[in-house]
Amino acid sequence: MHRWLAAARAARGLLVLSLLPCLVHAQAWNDERSLALVGRATARRVQQLSDTGLKDFKALAHGYVTFLAQVGEGLAEPPKVVKADELMNEVYWLAPNLSKQRILGRRDTLLLPTDIAYHRDHLGIVQNNFPAIIRLGDGDEVVDVPHPLSSAGLAAYDFAITDSTSLKYPGRTINVYEVKVRPKNDRQARIIGALYIDRDDAQVVRMAFNFTRAAFRDDALEDLFVVIENSLVNGRFWLPHRQEIEIQRGGTWLDYPIRGVIRGRWEIGDYAVNTGLTPGFFAGPEIVVAPRAASDTFHFGGRILDSLPPDVRAVTDADIQHVREEARSLVRAQALRRPQRLMLSAGGVSDFVVFDRAEGFAVGAGAASRFGGGLGALGRARYGFDDAQLKGTGELSWQSPLWGVRVFGMRDFREAGDIPERSRLMNSLAAQEFGADASDPFGVQGGGLGVDVRDLLGMRVRLDLSVERQRPLSVRATPAQGTFEPLIAAERGRAQRASLSFNRPTSLSVFGTEMRTTGELRLTHFRPDAPATSSTVARAFATVTFERPFESGRLVVHGAGGAAGGTAGVPVQERVYFGGPVSAPGYAMRELSAALATTTRIEWRTKIPAPSVSLGRFGRIPGEATLAPFVQGTFARRAMASDAAHPTGVYPSVGVALQPLFDLMRIQLARGLRNGGWSFNVDVSREYWGIL
């Protein structure tokens, strides 16, 4: 039953790769040649439904339907798999337009709690390249969109032949034209994309398209992409070969860095044509579960995640990204953009409620809006009850698909350290209850100009120029137990800053590794208020993470390092700070204050048995957890001659972490081996800190 899967996967992308510029130059919209071809293709679609040469067929479709969540600022990091379903369907078709699909096998893996339920039509493939009226999500997502190759579609769309290619088959060559499609009125429910049509026979070889905003019935929908590829069966019939669908949803009332993604990937093969199917077989719903007698004969091999296509975890599949870019080039941006109104805004849960030693209990809120034409505004404010101070940030921005510019102002706190040692939510709880505050803020007031580039050599780049006043803060809050340590003695003064930062999201790298890098180069001219010499400070900091999956576990290597130097010394708030459960476990928070410091952690993650617990409609906690022993070495060059307790050298650590509950939590025990001690830390897993 699986004999065709290897060949199908090997052929995947063959059609896409072969669609290279050839003999045809770009044509004008709705020229005679383009209209003649789509007219023939429309007639051919009707003819195929009554073609006596193709009375019926049956096939097998192997697919994955995956629900993913994408979080973090800019939604740059690849989405995380929340739930993955693998299906094997029997596909049947009978002329003129009867279709049936039986789910022969289905299994799922739950990686995070969710109660998501897919629409029925997400569990099967598309037949006949869609009917004359396109609908998706059982009509809850897209409905009443005219197919471009239909009588209504010929009047609703513009067409242009833009490219051609030749496909080689045994004993014959097939010439294919690429036809761009755009709506005559992009304020109506329409598709935008491209059709690939056999020049001689006028059959559809491939479809790749997006939808206008007006086509979406669900306000939360951001994008919906469809790619359908057909292959030649029995040397005559273009029938389904590969299909993709991607559905992206965001929030409708909160401007928050989170997105839900449904991805469907199907490969179809093992065709048998004209088998003698009868109309009675097609009674009832189009997609059903096969009778037990049939489903009991099928069994999957291995684990779902081992066979899941690699592109499922990508930020955006290459084919889908191409469709998106094509859609943007064919219609106005407003026709694709989700309508934006004034919404609540937050970078994380702690933007609403937070507790630390500098301001005590604080509450905040924000608002964001998009005015059209790429213009937008964002404002956030927070009030601390113990310091009785109002803090806030605001910006006006203009954003294009490739780059943007911002004007911003702030009266807020900034962290002295580069590496967060604890999630903001857990830090609020630890600070309030036990006086264990892992933050070290100082006050900043000023404004500036920023430029953002979304993709420069695979990186997101941000340049900020600002003029600021910086000041130290003092402990204002009182914990329920214990006492707070003093805050860093930041120097008071004026600063002109130029900061160039970059972020390369997680992506495949050498030797099968997954790599992520971040970094910042900063130049600051600091003029202290106290009688002292001004100093121009150059500072650099970078992180890099490699992960390499193996059959028995996952190797994680994380490195970070920074250096700072000035013409007349380095202000306290510009030094490099290490110390804590992330940067130097087994040593106190910010214990290692240095002019130059690096750290490297090598960690091995492997699965161990754990209790399995039901979460009701949100699934079941799997009967396994992750055990992660690690070693870490932190090198620090003494920042001050008076710091005799921390001479220049390496500060090693060893430890072990346990990650239960879908790996959502991390319980870590570590020991600092050079004048360090034992440390115990409980937190949410680091990849979720961005939303906390």
ZANU-279708 format. One record per residue (C-alpha): x, y, z. Coordinates in steps of 0.1 Angstrom, whole numbers, plus 5000, padded with zeros to 4 digits. Layout:
<sites>
XYZ/...
</sites>
This chain:
<sites>
500050005000/503050235006/504850144975/504050464957/504950694987/508750704981/508250774944/505751044951/507951214977/510951194953/508851364926/507651634950/508551974938/509551844903/506852044886/507652364907/511352334899/510652294862/508452604859/511352814848/511153114824/511052984789/510053114754/507053324764/507353684774/504853854798/501553924781/499154204787/496154134809/493153984790/494953964757/493453744730/495953464736/495353444774/491553464771/491553194744/493552954766/491353004797/488252974776/489452634763/490452524799/486952614811/485352414784/487752124791/486752114828/483152074818/484051814792/486251614816/483351564839/481451384811/484451224794/483550864786/487250774786/487350844824/484350674839/485750644875/488950604895/490150504929/493450604946/495150634980/495950964996/498550995024/498451315044/499251515075/497051775090/498951965116/498052245140/500852475150/501352785172/503653065163/504653305191/507153585198/507853935186/507453965148/506253605146/509753525132/510453195149/509152875132/505752765146/505652485171/503752165164/500752145188/498951845173/499751625143/497351395125/498451135099/495850995076/495550745049/492450785027/490850585000/489750824973/486950744948/485450934919/482650864894/481651064863/480251314861/481051464895/480551204923/483251194950/483850984980/486750955005/487050695033/489550745061/491250415062/493750505089/494250795113/496550865142/497451175161/500151305184/499451585209/502451795219/500652075238/497152085253/494452175228/490852105220/491052195183/488752015160/489352025122/486552085097/485651765079/486951885045/490451935060/490651565064/490551485027/491751604994/490251844968/488651674938/488251814903/490452114911/487452254930/483952284917/482652604900/482052764934/484952734959/484252674996/486652575024/486252485061/482752345054/481752705045/482952855077/486252985062/485653055026/482353035007/480853144973/484153224956/483853174918/486352944902/488353134876/487752844851/483952874852/481353074833/481153324862/484853324867/485653424832/483753744838/485153804873/488853774868/491653914847/494053664830/497653694816/500053424803/503353504819/505553204815/505852854799/507752534805/508052184791/507351864811/509051544800/507051224802/508050884786/507450914749/506051264750/506651634759/503851844774/504052224772/502452414801/501552784803/501552974835/498453204837/498253474864/494853534878/493553844896/490053964904/488554254884/487254384917/489554294947/486854404972/484854094963/485353734973/487953614948/491153414945/494553564935/497353344921/498253134891/496952844869/499252614850/497552484819/498452214793/498852414761/497552144738/494851974759/493852274781/493852064812/494852204846/498252084857/498652304888/496852574908/498452794934/496453074950/495453294979/492153464986/491053834989/490153955024/486453975013/486453595008/486953515044/483953455066/486053435098/487553775109/490453595126/491753455093/494953625082/495753415051/494553095034/496852935007/496052644984/498452454961/497152174940/499351964916/498051704892/499951434874/499351244842/497650904849/497450634821/499050894798/495751084794/494151204826/495451484849/494451364883/495551484919/499151414928/500051664956/498051914976/498852175003/496652405023/497752655049/495352845071/496653125094/494653275122/495353565146/493553735174/490653965167/490654175198/494254175211/497354285192/499453995206/502453805191/500653465186/499253295155/497552955150/498352765118/496752465102/498852295075/497652005053/500051805032/498751535008/500351294983/498051094961/498850784940/498250414935/495550494909/493150244894/491050374865/487550254854/487049994881/483249974877/482050194907/478250254910/476350564921/475050394952/478550374966/478650754969/475550794991/475950995023/478751245033/481651285010/484351215037/483650925061/485550675082/486050345066/484250035080/486249855107/486749555085/488649785061/490450005086/491649705107/493749595077/495849915078/498550005103/501050295104/504750235110/507050435133/506050765150/504151055134/506851305142/509551095126/507751095093/506351445094/507651645064/510451885074/508652185058/505752155082/507952315109/509152595087/507952955092/506452935057/506752665031/508552775000/505552714977/503252905001/505753195003/505753204965/501953224964/501953504990/504453714971/502553654938/499253764955/500854084968/502154174934/498854114917/496354314939/496454604963/497754524997/494454635013/492754354994/494754095014/495254275048/492954185077/491054495087/492654655117/490854865143/491854995177/492854685197/494354605230/498054555227/500554355248/503954205242/503153945269/500953855299/503254065322/502354385302/499054365321/500254265356/503854255369/505754275402/509354365409/511454535435/511654865416/507954945413/506154675433/502754565420/502054735386/499254715362/499254815325/497554815292/498154905256/496454995224/497454955187/495855055154/496555035117/495355335097/495955195062/498755265038/501155095062/500755355089/500155245125/500355355161/501155175193/501055285229/501555105262/501355235298/501955095333/501555225368/503555105398/501755125431/504955125453/506955375433/503755575424/505155635389/503555605355/505655445328/504955405291/506155375255/504655485222/505455485186/504155595152/505255365123/505055305086/505554945074/505954795040/506354415033/510154455033/511054735057/509555005080/510355315099/509355415135/509355725156/509255635193/509255775228/509555615262/509555675300/510255325312/512655075327/515454895308/517254575319/520954595325/521554225316/521454085281/520153735290/516853705308/517353455337/513653395344/510353445326/508553765337/505553575350/507553345372/509853635383/506753825395/505753535416/509253475430/509753835437/506453885455/506553575476/510253515483/512153835475/513953655446/513953915418/515953825387/515454165370/517954455373/516354765357/517355125354/515255415343/515255555308/513455855293/513855975257/512955915221/514355835187/514055695152/514055335142/514355145109/513354775105/514354545077/512354225077/514654005056/518354085050/520353775042/517853575062/517953805092/515654065107/517554385113/516754685134/518555015137/517655255165/518955605171/517855765203/518556045228/517955955264/518256035301/519255745322/518955715360/519355455388/516355305405/515855205442/514054925459/510455035465/508654705472/508454465501/508154085495/505953855515/509053675528/512753775529/514354095516/515354225483/518954275472/519854635460/519554725424/522554795403/523955145409/523355275374/525055605366/522855915360/523356105328/522556175292/523155925264/523055935226/522755575214/523055395181/521955035182/522154785154/520454455163/519754135143/517853815147/518153515125/515153295133/515652915138/516452755105/518152445091/521952465091/524952235085/524951865095/521251865101/521352125129/518752385137/520452725143/519253055157/521453365162/520753715178/523054005183/523554375189/526254625182/525854945202/527655275203/526755515232/528055855241/527355895278/527656225296/527256175334/525456435355/528156415382/531456595375/533156335353/534556275318/532156185291/532755845276/532055685242/531255325248/531255055222/529454735231/528654405213/526654105224/525553785205/523953455211/523853135190/521952815196/522452485177/520152185181/520651855165/518051575167/519051215171/517050895173/517650875210/517451235219/518451595211/521751775215/521452145224/524452375224/523952735234/526553005234/526553375243/529153645247/529654015250/532254285254/532254655263/534854925263/534855305266/537155605260/536755695297/535355385313/532155185310/529055295329/527655035353/524554985331/526754905300/528754625315/528254255306/526354065333/526253695337/524953485366/521753295371/519952975360/520553055323/523753245319/525753095348/523752835368/525052785404/526153145407/524053445420/522053675398/524353905379/527253795400/529753805372/530054165361/532654185334/534154385305/534254065285/532353745291/531153435273/529253125282/528652785266/526152515276/526052165262/522851985270/521551635261/517751595261/516151255261/512751115269/511950925301/508750755313/506350975333/502750955345/500051005318/497151225329/493951315312/493151675306/489551615294/488751785261/492251925260/493851585254/496151385276/499551445290/501751195273/503450925295/506951085291/509051375302/512351515290/515551465311/518351715303/521751685320/524151965310/527552115316/528352485312/531452705313/531253085318/534353295311/534453635327/537253905326/537154105358/535454445352/536854625382/540254585399/538454595433/536454275425/538954035439/536253775446/535853715409/539153695392/539453655355/538853295345/536253015338/533352955361/532052595354/528652455362/527052115360/523352045364/520251855353/516851965343/513451785341/510851905316/507451745323/503851845311/504451855274/507952015281/506052325293/507852335326/511652325334/512752215368/516552265371/519152175397/522752305392/526052345410/528652625404/532052455407/534252765413/533152935445/529552885435/526852685452/523652485446/520752655428/517252525422/514952685397/511352615385/510052795355/508152775322/510252635294/512252915278/510652905244/507453035259/508953325278/508053565250/504353545257/504753565295/
</sites>
